[in-house]
């Protein structure tokens, strides 16, 4: 699952024209830590995900569907609501 999360972070990062260096700076983490997340070697923690949400301007619900596999809750996106976040 880590490689899927990393690929999704990379896709959003690239769609917003961010480099590893610029995203790492915005997140307040090292370039190596971000690179490890993107390559599935390291799992983003809660604070990383919160920072990614802020940088990418995503709601909690959007973040769940951008960063995690479709079967996160075993149902379509409507299973998550803002109240769940």
Buried (B, 14 or more C-beta within 10 A) or exposed (E): EBEEBBBBBBEBBEEEEBEBEBBBBBBEBEBEBBBBBBEBEBEBEEEBBBBBBEBBEBEBBBBBBBBBEEEBEEEEEEEBEEEEE
